[in-house]
Amino acid sequence: MAESSESNWIEHAIKRPGALREKTHTPSGKDISEKRLHAAEKSKNGSERKEAHLAEELEQFRHKK
């Protein structure tokens, strides 16, 4: 049986919702483009790289219709 902290790891992984959107200068309500997301993954800023990588990982969990 998984502990409650392990089952809610996504909630704890996202410290500042919307931070990557601000760093990529993407308006709220719009998706971050693939080009900007890949650029953020190669950024010199370590926190921006981590946020972009997490966004890529979380995108795999989405149910595509």
N, C-alpha and C positions, 0 to 999 in steps of 0.2 A: 504494500500500500504506500502510495506517495504521500509525503508530508505536505502540509498546506503551503509551506514556503517553496517547495519544489513545483507544486502545481500552478503557482501564480508567478513564475519567474519572469514572464513578459511584463507584468505590471511593475515589477521591481527593476527591470532593465531600462525602462523608459523613465529617465529622471526629469527631463525637461521636454514635455510635449511641444512640438512646434519649433524647436531650436534649429533643426536641420533646415526647415522651411525658411526661417529667417536668414540663415547663413547662405542659402542658395538664392535668396531674393525672389522666392516664389510666392505669389499672392495666396492668401488663404482661400480654400475652396477649389484650388487647382492642384493637379498632380505634379509632383516634381518630375521633370523630364529625365529621360535616361541619360542624356548628355550631361546634365548638371549633376546627376547622381554619380556617374562615373568620374567626373571631375572632382567631386567631393571625396571620393574614395582615394584619390591620388593627392589630396591636399597636404600641405605642410603642417596644418593644424591637426594635432592628434585627436582631439575630441570630435572634430568634424569627420575625420576618417572613421572613427568608431561608430558614430551616429549613422553614417552612410552605409557602413557594412551591416549594421543592425537592420536598417531599412531594407536592404537587399534580402537579408535572411527572413524578415517578417513578411516580405512580399510573397515568398514561397508558400506561406500558410493560407493565403487568400484562396477562396473557392472561386474559380473562374467559371462563368456560365457559358 
